[in-house]
Amino acid sequence: MNAPTQSPADTLRSALAGLLDGLPPTQAARAVDRLIASYRGTTPTDAPILRDRADVAAYAAYRMPATYEAVRSALDALAGAAPEDWSPAGHLDIGGGTGAAVWAARTVFPAARPTTVLDWSQPALDLGRELAAADPWLASGVRWERSRIGAAPGLPATDLVTVSYVLKELTAADRAALTAAAAGAATGAVVVVEPGTPDGYERVIEARDALIAAGFHVAAPCPHSAACPIVPGTDWCHFSARVSRSSLHRQVKGGSLAYEDEKFAYVAATRFAPRDPRARVVRRPQIRKGQVLLDLCEPVPGLDRVTVTKKHGALYRAARDAQWGDPWPPRP
Ligand SMILES: C[S@@+](CC[C@H](N)C(=O)[O-])C[C@H]1O[C@@H](n2cnc3c(N)ncnc32)[C@H](O)[C@@H]1O
């Protein structure tokens, strides 16, 4: 049983820490190498990349802390754009693997809700269920269901649908079918997260366009539902989430840094109109002597750089605290 003050993130960290117990470090490193090779290989594949317990343990140790933080950031942005008392009444996580998005939703929206994780890898679902046993809410509230994306004719209606780090593994036809199915199932919001690379951004834009065509509003990161103002091929919209590295994480990934930054791209689209859309900080703010430079994506579609100086008083102090990915200006 958890101590009452332990956050879901801490519970997840402890659950992950026990994961490679008994596995010699060289064997853990070998499983990670195999995983990296599979993910660098030609995807999509016809069969799950996560084939056995060693694969999923390596995935959970090597990637899950980072995908958890990325989805948590995306859901935080969704919460910031949703009506103040909004919390999803149900959650479907497609290609959920070991359950990173379920832990993230548990963190951002703490009220209990029926949750289903769909994935075609049984070992991933088994490990997800095992990790979730560390949290009473997740232990009882989550169904782990084996399902192949593309084969299912439809998905059950639910308030929140998440698709995190999955589109990259699908063919263009399956990506389109999945986004359409997610849009058809979501009564509240769809959140898609991909790696923060140029091609990850392109897949997010493809999903964003499909969600808008299906009648959704873009709640985050964009402060509007018009076309993305980035000229294709010149840049890509992405963000960064800090991931603290446990000793286990350092052992598996090598290196000694206490943290790493996970770059990700995302879209959170809602059936409801987002509240008071504000600009978003789309690069790391540059702090200079007496001024802060903020690169913004504006509600009146366009990119802009604003300089906030000491003369702006409280706004300047807020700008010094502003983070890449935050809405701007802060709410009073
Ligand atoms: C990179 S992992 C992401 C897992 C999890 N969503 C996360 O953010 O950590 C991709 C997941 O998608 C699942 N997946 C890929 N293609 C699939 C398909 N055709 N049907 C069902 N699941 C699939 C994989 O088994 C894997 O668990």
The ligand as an ORCA input file, in Angstrom:
! r2SCAN-3c Opt
* xyz 0 1
  C       6.625      2.974    -28.680
  S       5.409      1.999    -27.904
  C       4.461      3.230    -27.011
  C       3.796      2.658    -25.805
  C       3.053      3.665    -24.947
  N       1.931      4.253    -25.662
  C       3.986      4.749    -24.446
  O       3.750      5.918    -24.733
  O       4.950      4.403    -23.735
  C       4.321      1.606    -29.224
  C       3.220      0.649    -28.791
  O       2.290      0.506    -29.870
  C       1.948     -0.859    -29.976
  N       1.552     -1.139    -31.379
  C       2.258     -0.870    -32.493
  N       1.580     -1.279    -33.593
  C       0.422     -1.821    -33.152
  C      -0.685     -2.419    -33.803
  N      -0.740     -2.554    -35.125
  N      -1.700     -2.848    -33.024
  C      -1.663     -2.721    -31.676
  N      -0.636     -2.171    -30.998
  C       0.404     -1.725    -31.726
  C       3.234     -1.585    -29.595
  O       3.005     -2.945    -29.216
  C       3.761     -0.720    -28.449
  O       3.278     -1.137    -27.204
*
